[in-house]
């Protein structure tokens, strides 16, 4: 498995914000968000190959109980399911941060993580139509997989995190949630909106603050949760944080 970076920091988003965690960031992604804040895992994937045992040892050496498997798309590698299973058997609380478009083999979706953190990608995430490699079409075709979302949301705990930049983005989030409810993904009562976060798009405090201002009132109106990107305020948009 190719690993872009492995480090200890604080979780900056969602239900476990502020929790000391070891981040295992895989390299490689099946999407190409135009605003991707980790292009070294997608547009220009790098990193080094590590065995599952080497990853486990590096995680154990950092001594934290919470582990976050992120990317890139961490469920894309062929041995992603095995890594998830081994980390959990080692006694770690595992969060998997995924775009919700692929499922690994070998492990049932509901057993992959203690917290399944899914960040579905909206229409506006696609790169421009003239992007080399036909990535506009490839991204647009792959970004939404409701069947995969349904499987991943069987995890013991889950959260949805949508990156939002404009009111049109928010309207798309609401429509998508309504589609999932209509398909029975959240059960008879639908998806609990207190597990749905909207995150402002941006990689600097000023941009995040501007978008958060109107998102706050939108969250009140729609019953959603605002997810400030705390790590940007704490550390800036830097690797290893």
C-alpha positions in Angstrom: 0.0 0.0 0.0 1.4 3.4 -0.9 1.4 5.8 2.0 1.8 9.5 1.5 2.3 10.4 5.2 1.8 9.0 8.6 1.8 11.3 11.6 0.1 12.3 15.0 -2.1 15.3 15.2 -5.6 16.4 16.3 -8.7 15.5 14.4 -9.9 18.8 12.9 -13.4 17.9 11.6 -16.6 16.2 12.6 -17.8 14.2 15.6 -14.3 13.6 17.0 -12.9 17.1 16.4 -10.1 17.8 18.9 -9.2 14.1 19.4 -5.5 13.2 19.4 -5.2 10.8 16.5 -2.7 9.1 14.3 -3.3 9.8 10.6 -2.5 7.2 8.0 -2.8 8.9 4.6 -2.8 6.7 1.6 -1.8 7.9 -1.9 -4.0 7.5 -5.0 -7.6 8.5 -5.7 -10.2 7.7 -8.3 -11.5 11.3 -8.2 -9.9 14.7 -9.0 -11.6 17.4 -7.1 -10.5 20.8 -8.5 -10.1 22.2 -4.9 -8.3 19.1 -3.5 -6.3 20.1 -0.5 -4.1 17.0 -0.7 -3.0 17.0 -4.4 0.1 14.9 -3.5 -2.4 12.0 -3.1 -4.5 12.6 -6.2 -3.2 15.0 -8.9 0.4 14.2 -8.2 0.3 11.0 -6.1 3.6 10.2 -4.3 4.5 8.4 -1.2 6.2 5.1 -0.5 5.1 1.5 -0.4 4.6 0.0 3.1 3.5 -3.4 4.2 0.5 -3.6 6.6 2.8 -4.8 9.4 5.1 -1.8 8.8 2.1 0.6 9.0 0.8 -1.1 12.2 4.2 -0.8 13.8 4.5 2.9 12.9 1.0 3.5 14.3 1.8 1.6 17.5 5.0 3.6 17.9 3.0 6.8 18.1 1.0 5.5 21.0 -2.4 6.9 20.3 -5.6 4.9 20.5 -7.5 6.8 17.7 -6.4 6.2 14.2 -7.7 7.9 11.1 -7.3 6.2 7.7 -7.5 8.9 5.1 -6.3 9.8 1.6 -6.5 10.2 -1.3 -9.2 7.5 -1.3 -8.1 5.0 1.5 -10.6 2.3 0.4 -9.0 2.1 -3.1 -6.0 -0.1 -2.4 -6.5 -3.8 -2.7 -5.5 -4.5 0.9 -7.5 -1.6 2.4 -10.0 -4.0 4.1 -7.2 -6.0 5.6 -5.5 -2.9 7.0 -8.8 -1.8 8.6 -9.4 -5.1 10.2 -5.8 -5.4 11.6 -5.9 -1.9 13.0 -9.1 -2.6 14.8 -7.9 -6.0 16.1 -4.9 -4.1 17.4 -7.3 -2.3 19.7 -7.4 1.1 17.9 -10.5 3.1 17.3 -10.6 3.5 13.6 -12.1 6.3 11.6 -12.1 5.9 7.8 -12.4 9.1 5.7 -13.7 8.2 2.3 -15.5 9.8 -0.6 -18.0 6.9 -0.6 -17.4 5.7 -4.1 -15.6 2.4 -3.7 -15.8 -0.7 -1.4 -12.8 -2.9 -0.6 -13.1 -6.7 -0.8 -12.6 -9.1 2.0 -14.3 -7.3 4.8 -18.0 -6.4 5.2 -18.6 -2.7 4.8 -20.1 -2.5 8.3 -16.9 -3.9 9.8 -14.4 -1.6 8.2 -14.4 1.2 10.8 -15.6 2.3 14.2 -16.6 5.6 12.6 -17.2 5.8 8.9 -16.7 9.3 7.8 -18.0 9.8 4.3 -17.5 13.0 2.3 -19.6 12.7 -0.9 -18.5 15.0 -3.7 -20.9 17.5 -5.3 -21.2 18.5 -8.9 -19.1 21.6 -8.4 -16.1 19.5 -7.3 -15.4 18.4 -10.8 -12.3 19.9 -12.6 -12.9 22.0 -15.8 -14.0 20.1 -18.9 -10.7 20.7 -20.7 -8.6 19.1 -17.9 -6.1 16.6 -19.3 -6.8 12.9 -18.8 -10.5 13.3 -19.3 -10.8 13.9 -15.6 -13.9 16.1 -15.8 -15.9 13.2 -17.3 -14.2 10.5 -15.2 -14.7 12.4 -11.9 -18.3 13.4 -12.8 -19.1 9.8 -13.7 -17.6 8.3 -10.5 -18.3 10.9 -7.7 -21.8 9.6 -6.7 -22.5 6.0 -5.7 -25.6 5.8 -3.6 -25.3 2.0 -3.4 -21.8 2.4 -1.8 -23.1 5.0 0.6 -25.8 2.7 1.7 -23.3 0.0 2.5 -20.8 2.3 4.3 -23.5 3.8 6.5 -24.1 0.4 8.1 -21.0 1.1 10.2 -21.4 1.2 14.0 -21.1 5.0 13.8 -21.1 7.2 10.7 -21.1 10.8 9.6 -21.6 12.6 6.3 -19.4 15.6 5.5 -20.2 17.7 2.5 -17.8 20.4 1.3 -19.9 23.5 0.5 -18.9 26.7 -1.3 -22.1 28.2 -2.6 -25.9 28.2 -1.9 -26.2 25.9 -5.0 -23.9 23.4 -3.3 -26.1 23.4 -0.2 -29.3 22.9 -2.3 -27.6 19.9 -3.9 -26.8 18.5 -0.4 -30.5 18.8 0.6 -31.7 17.2 -2.6 -29.1 14.3 -2.2 -30.2 13.7 1.4 -33.9 13.6 0.3 -32.9 11.1 -2.4 -31.2 8.8 0.1 -34.2 9.1 2.5 -36.6 8.2 -0.3 -34.4 5.1 -1.1 -34.7 4.0 2.5 -30.9 4.4 3.2 -31.5 5.9 6.7 -34.3 3.5 7.6 -37.9 4.4 8.3 -37.1 7.7 9.8 -34.5 8.8 7.2 -31.0 9.8 7.7 -30.5 11.6 11.1 -29.6 15.2 10.2 -27.4 15.5 13.3 -25.0 13.2 11.6 -24.7 15.4 8.5 -22.0 18.0 8.5 -21.4 20.8 6.0 -17.9 22.1 5.8 -16.9 25.4 4.2 -14.6 25.0 1.2 -11.3 26.8 1.6 -7.7 26.4 2.8 -7.2 29.6 4.7 -9.0 31.1 7.8 -10.4 34.2 5.9 -12.1 32.1 3.2 -13.5 29.6 5.7 -14.9 32.4 7.9 -16.7 34.1 5.0 -18.4 30.8 3.9 -19.2 29.8 7.5 -21.1 33.0 8.1 -23.9 32.2 5.8 -23.7 28.4 6.4 -24.4 29.0 10.1 -27.9 30.2 9.4 -28.4 27.5 6.7 -27.6 24.8 9.3 -30.2 26.2 11.7 -32.8 26.2 8.9 -32.0 22.7 7.6 -31.1 20.9 10.9 -27.6 20.2 9.7 -24.3 20.6 11.6 -21.5 23.0 10.7 -18.0 21.5 10.7 -15.4 24.1 11.1 -12.1 23.0 9.7 -10.2 23.5 12.9 -6.9 22.2 11.7 -6.7 25.1 9.3 -7.0 27.5 12.2 -4.6 25.5 14.4 -1.9 24.6 11.9 -2.6 26.2 8.6 -2.9 24.3 5.3 0.3 22.3 5.9 1.3 18.7 5.5 1.6 16.5 8.5 -1.1 18.2 10.5 
